[in-house]
């Protein structure tokens, strides 16, 4: 199919919609500021599980309990803000990558909750179930992060640019 040079009308309609953050401080989107904590804590949980597997030191099991709890609760906060953005901003809602990011992030929060909940109630052991959930959380973190990156770098969501840029 030859490129006619005319813009796609569907993409043009999507690009007309505003992508300004509805949940921001001084123009800085809160979701972009809060996602770093659960990402770091998911990776920290995986790290503590690997160290526990390697050393069998109970310190790593306790550290994993705290890291998984931090990942879950900070993920809930970031997810709440991200959901508000998705529902309140038409330009974000209109993009498929937003929904893919949201679905992957909600699955991630569920896995993080299962990981922390199982540890805090002692219904799962670090090996093998905690480590398995930590691995799954790390994969989902990568998937959600990839779609979040698409929103930023391909769609310009959350970027502060002036009208003359």
matplotlib code that plots the C-alpha trace (Angstrom):
import matplotlib.pyplot as plt

x = [0.0, 1.4, 1.7, -0.5, 1.0, -2.3, -2.7, -4.7, -8.0, -8.2, -4.7, -5.5, -8.6, -6.6, -3.8, -6.3, -7.2, -5.4, -2.8, -2.2, -1.9, -5.0, -3.0, 0.1, 2.1, 3.3, 2.8, 4.7, 2.6, 2.4, 2.1, 5.5, 7.0, 5.6, 6.2, 9.9, 9.2, 7.3, 9.6, 12.7, 11.0, 9.9, 13.5, 14.6, 12.2, 13.5, 17.1, 16.3, 14.7, 17.8, 20.1, 17.9, 18.1, 21.8, 22.5, 19.5, 19.9, 16.6, 17.6, 16.9, 13.4, 12.6, 14.0, 11.9, 8.8, 9.4, 10.4, 7.3, 5.1, 6.6, 6.3, 2.6, 1.6, 3.6, 2.2, -1.3, -0.6, 1.0, -1.8, -4.5, -2.9, -2.4, -6.0, -7.2, -5.1, -6.5, -10.1, -9.8, -7.7, -9.3, -6.0, -4.6, -7.8, -7.8, -4.4, -4.2, -0.8, -2.5, -4.9, -2.1, 0.0, -2.9, -3.8, -0.2, 0.2, -3.0, -1.8, 1.5, -0.2, -2.2, 0.9, 2.7, -0.2, -0.2, 3.5, 3.3, 0.1, 1.5, 4.6, 3.0, 0.5, 3.1, 0.9, 3.7, 7.4, 10.1, 11.2, 9.7, 6.5, 7.8, 10.7, 8.2, 5.9, 8.9, 10.0, 6.5, 6.4, 9.7, 8.4, 5.2, 7.2, 9.1, 5.9, 4.2, 7.3, 7.7, 4.1, 4.6, 7.8, 5.8, 3.3, 6.1, 8.4, 6.0, 2.9, 4.5, 2.3, 3.5, 6.0, 6.1, 6.7, 5.8, 3.6, 6.6, 8.4]
y = [0.0, 3.4, 6.2, 9.0, 11.5, 12.4, 11.9, 9.0, 10.4, 8.1, 9.0, 12.7, 12.5, 10.8, 13.3, 16.2, 15.1, 16.6, 14.6, 17.1, 15.4, 15.7, 14.5, 16.7, 19.0, 22.1, 20.4, 17.3, 14.1, 12.3, 8.9, 9.3, 10.3, 7.4, 4.4, 4.3, 3.0, -0.2, -0.9, -0.7, -2.8, -5.5, -5.9, -5.7, -8.5, -10.7, -9.9, -10.9, -14.1, -15.0, -14.2, -16.3, -19.2, -18.8, -18.3, -19.7, -16.8, -15.8, -12.1, -12.3, -13.8, -10.9, -8.3, -9.9, -9.6, -5.9, -5.3, -7.2, -5.2, -1.9, -3.0, -3.8, -0.7, 1.7, -0.1, 0.5, 4.2, 4.5, 2.4, 4.6, 7.7, 6.0, 4.9, 8.4, 9.7, 7.0, 7.8, 11.6, 12.4, 11.7, 11.8, 9.1, 7.0, 7.1, 5.3, 1.5, 1.6, 3.2, 0.3, -2.3, -0.5, -0.3, -4.0, -5.1, -2.8, -4.1, -7.7, -6.7, -5.2, -8.5, -10.6, -8.2, -8.4, -12.3, -12.3, -10.0, -11.5, -15.1, -14.0, -12.0, -14.8, -17.5, -19.4, -19.5, -20.1, -18.0, -21.1, -21.9, -19.9, -16.5, -16.7, -17.7, -14.8, -12.5, -13.7, -13.2, -9.7, -8.8, -9.9, -8.0, -4.9, -5.1, -5.4, -2.6, -0.5, -1.1, 0.1, 3.1, 4.0, 3.8, 6.3, 8.7, 8.4, 7.5, 9.4, 12.2, 11.5, 13.3, 15.5, 19.2, 21.0, 24.5, 25.4, 26.7, 23.3]
z = [0.0, -1.0, 1.5, 0.4, 2.8, 4.3, 8.1, 9.5, 10.7, 13.7, 14.9, 14.3, 16.5, 19.3, 19.0, 19.4, 22.9, 25.8, 27.7, 30.5, 33.8, 36.1, 39.2, 39.3, 41.5, 39.7, 36.4, 37.4, 37.1, 40.5, 38.8, 37.1, 40.4, 42.5, 40.2, 41.0, 44.6, 43.7, 40.8, 43.1, 45.8, 43.4, 42.3, 45.9, 46.9, 44.1, 45.3, 48.9, 47.7, 45.7, 48.6, 50.9, 48.4, 48.3, 52.0, 53.9, 56.3, 57.9, 57.6, 53.9, 54.5, 56.9, 54.4, 51.7, 53.8, 54.3, 50.6, 49.3, 51.7, 50.6, 46.9, 47.4, 49.3, 47.2, 44.1, 45.4, 45.8, 42.3, 40.8, 42.4, 40.9, 37.6, 37.5, 38.3, 35.3, 33.0, 33.9, 34.1, 31.0, 27.6, 25.7, 28.0, 27.9, 24.1, 23.7, 23.7, 25.4, 28.4, 28.8, 28.3, 30.9, 33.3, 32.9, 33.4, 36.4, 38.0, 37.5, 39.1, 42.1, 42.5, 42.4, 44.8, 47.2, 47.0, 47.6, 50.6, 52.0, 51.8, 53.6, 56.3, 57.1, 56.7, 54.2, 51.6, 52.1, 50.4, 48.5, 46.1, 46.1, 47.3, 44.8, 42.0, 42.8, 42.9, 39.5, 38.1, 39.6, 38.0, 34.6, 35.0, 36.1, 32.9, 30.9, 32.7, 32.5, 28.7, 28.1, 30.4, 28.5, 25.2, 26.7, 27.6, 24.7, 21.8, 22.9, 25.0, 28.1, 31.2, 29.4, 30.2, 26.9, 26.0, 23.1, 21.1, 21.4]

ax = plt.figure().add_subplot(projection="3d")
ax.plot(x, y, z, "-o")
ax.set_aspect("equal")
plt.show()
